[in-house]
Amino acid sequence: MYMKPNRKWRIPTRNQKETYALGVVTLFPSLKDPFSKKGYEHFYDADSGTGYIAWRLKTVQRNAKKRNKPSISKRNEAQILLKMRETFYYRHRLVHDPNKTADILKTFPTFLNTTGLLNQDFSLLFSPETSSKLLEMWDTTFKAKIIEEAIGLTSTAVVRSLLLSANNQRDSEHCSDWDSDMSTLLLLLHLLPPTPGKKVSKISASDAINRLVVYQKSRTCLEQHLQKREGRQPYLLAVGRNRDQIEHFYIALDKNLIPFYPSCSK
C-alpha cells in the first residue's frame, strides 16, 4: 500500500481508516483474515488503533516532517559546535544542578538535531586523548581483557550466552542475540554489578542490561516506543533488523532521541 502526502494531505479519521481496511479485503478477498472478527483488523483495528494502515500513515507523517524540517548547513553546524564548545562549562554546571537538569534539552535543543555535540562534550569533559582511548584500544586490548575476566564469573545462562557471542560463536543456539562488541560491553555489567542507590535497592546485572540498552526493530514507530517507555533514566536505543545487525543507536532522554554517529556497536 502506497500513501503519498501532498499539500492538502491530512490524516484520515478512524472511520475512514476502517473503511480503507474493509475496502482492501473487499477488493482482495484472499487478504481477509478468517480467524478475526471482521476479517480486516490486521489492516486496521478501530478498537486499538493499530494495523498496517495505521503504521503506514504514521511512517508517512514522520517522513513528511523530516522532509519539511530545515536542514542544518555545514557552516551553521560548525557555528553550533563552536557555540556549544564555548558554553560547555555553563552546561556542565546545569547538569549537576538538580533543579535545572531536566531543562537541558529545552535550553540546548540543538542536541536533538546536530550530530556530534555529545561526542564534543565528552571530549571536553575527559580530554581528547582520554575520551578516544576506549575505541582506539578496544580491539587490541580492552575487549580481550573483558572476555578473559568474564570467563571467571559465576556461570549463568545470561553470562554463557554473552560469552558465546563475544567470542563470535554464532553457530551456538545458546549465544546472545547481540553482536560480539555489544555482548562484550554487556559483560561489564556482570563484572561491575550495579550498586544500590540512596532510594533504590540493588538490581541484578540482567535487570541493569535491560535498563541500559533497549532493542527496537527497524520500521517500528519510535515515537510510540518513547511514549510507552516508563522511567526517567536515559538509556541506549538500538534500532535494526536484528540485535546483531544494529543500524542506528540513540540516547533516549526525556522521551527524546539523540542520534549517534556510528551505525555499529562501537
C-alpha positions in Angstrom: 0.0 0.0 0.0 1.5 3.3 -1.1 0.4 6.6 0.6 2.0 9.8 -0.5 1.2 13.1 1.2 0.5 16.3 -0.8 -0.1 19.9 0.2 -3.6 19.1 1.3 -2.8 15.8 2.9 -4.5 15.1 6.2 -4.5 12.1 8.5 -7.7 10.1 7.8 -10.3 9.7 10.6 -10.8 6.4 12.4 -13.9 5.7 10.4 -12.0 6.4 7.1 -9.2 4.1 8.1 -11.7 1.3 8.9 -13.4 1.9 5.6 -10.0 1.6 3.8 -9.3 -1.7 5.6 -12.8 -3.0 4.6 -12.1 -1.9 1.0 -8.9 -3.8 0.9 -10.4 -7.2 1.9 -13.4 -6.5 -0.3 -11.3 -6.0 -3.4 -8.8 -8.7 -2.4 -10.8 -11.4 -0.5 -7.6 -13.6 -0.2 -6.2 -11.0 2.2 -9.1 -11.4 4.6 -8.2 -12.9 8.0 -10.6 -15.9 8.6 -9.7 -16.0 12.3 -10.5 -12.4 13.2 -14.0 -11.0 14.0 -14.3 -8.6 11.0 -11.5 -10.1 8.8 -9.6 -6.8 8.3 -8.3 -6.0 11.8 -4.7 -6.7 10.6 -5.1 -3.7 8.3 -6.8 -1.5 10.8 -8.4 -2.3 14.2 -10.5 0.6 15.3 -10.6 -0.5 18.9 -6.8 -0.4 19.4 -5.9 2.0 16.6 -3.3 -0.5 15.3 -2.8 -2.3 12.0 -0.8 -1.9 8.8 -2.7 1.2 7.7 -2.2 3.0 11.0 1.5 2.1 10.9 1.9 3.2 7.3 0.2 6.6 8.0 2.4 7.3 11.0 5.5 6.4 8.9 4.4 8.8 6.1 3.7 11.5 8.6 7.1 11.1 10.3 8.9 11.1 6.9 7.0 14.2 5.8 8.1 16.0 8.9 11.7 15.1 8.2 11.5 16.4 4.7 9.9 19.6 5.8 12.4 20.1 8.6 15.1 22.7 7.6 18.5 21.1 7.3 21.5 22.4 9.1 24.2 23.6 6.7 27.8 22.7 7.2 28.6 26.3 8.0 25.8 26.5 10.6 26.8 23.2 12.0 30.3 24.4 12.6 29.0 27.6 14.3 26.8 25.4 16.5 29.7 23.2 17.5 31.7 26.3 18.3 29.0 27.9 20.4 28.3 24.7 22.3 32.1 24.4 23.0 32.1 27.9 24.4 29.1 27.2 26.7 30.3 23.8 27.9 31.2 24.8 31.4 27.9 26.6 31.9 26.1 23.5 30.6 28.2 21.3 32.9 27.0 23.2 35.9 23.4 22.8 34.8 23.8 19.1 34.6 24.9 19.0 38.3 22.1 21.3 39.4 19.1 19.1 40.4 16.7 22.0 39.8 17.9 22.6 36.2 19.0 19.1 34.9 15.5 18.4 33.4 15.7 21.6 31.3 19.0 20.8 29.5 17.2 19.9 26.2 15.0 23.0 26.4 18.0 25.2 27.0 20.1 23.5 24.3 17.7 21.9 21.8 20.4 21.6 19.2 21.4 18.3 20.8 18.4 16.8 19.1 19.3 17.8 15.5 23.0 18.3 15.4 25.2 15.2 15.3 28.4 15.3 17.2 27.5 17.5 20.1 27.6 14.6 22.6 30.9 13.5 21.3 32.3 17.0 21.6 31.1 17.4 25.2 32.6 14.0 26.1 35.9 15.1 24.7 35.8 18.4 26.6 34.9 16.6 29.8 37.7 13.9 29.6 40.2 15.5 27.1 40.5 14.2 23.5 43.3 11.7 24.5 41.3 10.0 27.3 37.9 10.1 25.5 39.2 8.3 22.4 41.2 5.7 24.3 38.4 3.2 24.6 37.8 3.0 20.9 41.5 3.1 20.0 42.3 0.2 22.3 39.1 -1.7 22.2 40.1 -4.4 19.6 43.7 -4.7 20.7 43.4 -4.6 24.5 40.1 -3.9 26.3 37.8 -6.4 24.5 40.1 -9.4 25.1 40.6 -8.4 28.8 36.9 -8.2 29.4 36.2 -11.6 27.9 39.1 -13.1 29.9 37.8 -11.7 33.2 34.2 -12.7 32.4 35.3 -16.4 32.0 35.8 -16.4 35.7 32.3 -15.2 36.5 29.7 -17.4 38.0 28.3 -19.4 35.1 24.7 -18.3 34.4 22.6 -18.7 31.3 23.0 -15.0 30.6 26.7 -14.9 31.1 27.2 -18.0 29.0 25.2 -16.6 26.1 27.1 -13.3 26.2 30.4 -15.1 26.3 29.5 -17.2 23.2 28.5 -14.1 21.3 31.5 -12.1 22.5 33.7 -14.9 21.1 31.8 -14.9 17.8 30.4 -18.4 18.3 27.3 -17.5 16.4 26.6 -21.1 15.5 25.6 -22.0 19.1 21.8 -21.9 19.7 22.6 -20.6 23.2 24.5 -17.5 22.1 23.2 -13.9 22.8 21.3 -12.1 20.1 23.7 -9.1 20.3 26.9 -8.9 18.2 30.4 -9.5 19.6 31.1 -6.0 20.6 27.8 -5.3 22.4 27.9 -8.7 24.1 31.4 -7.8 25.5 30.2 -4.4 26.8 27.2 -6.1 28.5 29.6 -8.5 30.2 31.0 -5.4 32.0 27.7 -5.1 33.9 28.3 -8.6 35.3 32.0 -7.8 36.1 31.0 -4.4 37.6 27.5 -5.1 39.1 25.2 -2.2 39.9 25.3 -0.9 43.5 22.2 0.2 45.4 21.5 3.9 45.4 20.1 6.1 48.2 16.5 5.4 47.4 16.5 2.2 45.4 17.6 -1.3 46.2 20.3 -3.2 44.3 19.2 -4.7 41.0 20.6 -7.7 39.2 23.1 -7.4 36.3 20.4 -8.8 34.0 18.0 -6.1 35.0 20.7 -3.5 34.5 21.2 -4.7 30.9 17.5 -4.1 30.2 17.8 -0.6 31.6 21.0 0.2 29.8 20.2 -0.8 26.2 16.8 -1.5 24.6 16.3 -3.1 21.2 13.7 -1.8 18.7 13.1 -3.5 15.4 13.5 -1.4 12.3 10.4 0.1 10.7 8.6 0.3 14.0 7.3 3.6 15.4 10.0 5.1 17.7 7.6 7.7 19.0 5.2 5.1 20.2 8.1 3.3 21.9 9.1 6.5 23.7 5.6 7.2 24.9 5.1 3.7 26.3 8.5 3.5 28.0 8.4 4.2 31.7 11.2 5.5 33.9 13.2 8.7 33.8 16.7 7.4 33.4 18.3 7.7 30.0 19.2 4.6 28.0 20.5 3.4 24.7 18.0 2.6 22.0 19.4 0.2 19.4 17.4 0.1 16.1 18.0 -2.6 13.5 16.7 -5.7 11.7 18.1 -7.9 14.4 20.1 -7.4 17.6 23.3 -8.3 15.8 22.5 -6.0 12.9 22.0 -2.6 14.5 21.7 0.2 12.1 21.3 3.2 14.4 21.9 4.0 18.1 20.2 6.7 20.0 20.3 8.0 23.5 16.7 8.2 24.8 16.3 11.1 27.2 13.1 12.7 28.5 11.2 11.0 25.6 13.6 12.5 23.0 16.1 10.7 20.8 19.7 12.0 20.4 21.4 10.3 17.5 24.9 8.8 17.5 27.5 9.0 14.7 28.2 5.2 14.2 25.9 2.6 12.7 27.7 -0.2 14.6 28.1 -1.2 18.2 31.2 0.9 18.6 
